[in-house]
Amino acid sequence: MEWASRNGGGLTSDRGSVSKDAFRVWEYYLEKRQDVESVPLDIRNRGYEKITPDDESDDCEQAISVKYARDTNSDPKWGWSAQPTAYLYRVSGTPTMDALEASGQLLELEQE
């Protein structure tokens, strides 16, 4: 997550398939990790209400979020957008990477 965040992105779940165990990991990031920023991702227009209808840059497939919303009978007010799979997760610092780099254990390959 540190590497992805430092390089301008973050982590998110698979867009179409997430096991129950993996779902709980994403739920933990959303609900318990104060050091992790959760950024809502919007849904492609499939008949569901969008979070940011005028901004397509955050639109992505939300099939897994819709599935979990249906399976858990989520509050219809929130539905798919309340699911932990509907977010991108990122951190602001890189303490693990910094420690690995300081100890000579971090190897980063050049991007072409």
N, C-alpha and C positions, 0 to 999 in steps of 0.2 A: 504494500500500500504506500509505503514511503517513496519508493522509486516512481511509481505511477503518479503520485501527487507532485513530486518534485519536477517531473517531466510534463506537467500541464494537464494531467488527467486525474484519474482515481480508479477505484474498483467498483464493479457492480456485478450482480448475479448474472448467470446465463439468462437470456431473454425468453427462453422457451421451456426450460426444464430445470427444476431445483428440487433436490430431495428434501424430506422433512428435516433431516439433520442439518443440511446446509441452510435451509430456511431459518432455523433457530440461530445459526451463526449471524446471518444478516440481521435478524431481530435483535440480537445482542448488541451489534454495532449501533443500531438505530436507537435502542432504549437505554443502554447502559454505558456506552463509551463516550464520556464527555469530551475526550480528546480527539474524537473523530467527527468531522463535519459531514452531515448528511445533506445532499443536494437533490431535491426532487427532480425526477425526469418525467417529461410529459408523455402522453400516449399518442400514437399515430391515430388519426381520425378514423375510428371504427365504430362510431355511434356513441362513444362514451364522452362525458364532459371532460374538456381539456383544462389543465391548470393554467397554461399560458397560450391562449388561442392565437395570439398575434406573433408568437415567437416559435418558429419551427426548428430552431437550432437544438432544442432539447428533446425533440420528439424521438421516440424509439418504440420498439415492439414491447408491449406490456402483457403478453399472453400469460406469463406465469403469475403476474400480479392479479390479473383478472381471475385466473383459476383459483388462487388462494383466497381471494375475496369471496368468491362463490362458495368454496369449500368450508370456510370458517363463518359464513353468514355475517360478515362484517356489517357494521352500521352503514346503511345505504347512503348516508350523507357523505361518507368518505370512500367506501368501496375500494377499487383497485389502488388509488393513490395513497392509501394509508398503509399499504403492505410494505415491509422492509425491502422487498425486491424492486420497488419503484424508485429507488434512490441510487445515486452515485455516492461513494464514500471516499473521503480524502482526509489527510492530516496536514498540519502546517509545518511540523518539524521533521527532522530525520535523525533522531538519536541512535537508532539501531544501525543505520548506514554509516553515521559518523563514527561510532565505536568500531565497526568493522573496518572502516577505512584507516582509522588511527592505528589499528593493530595489524594492518597490512593484509587483511583477510577479504577485502572487497575487490572484486575484479569486475570492471565495467568494460564491455566491448564497444568499440567505435561503431556508430551508426553510419550506414552508407546513404 
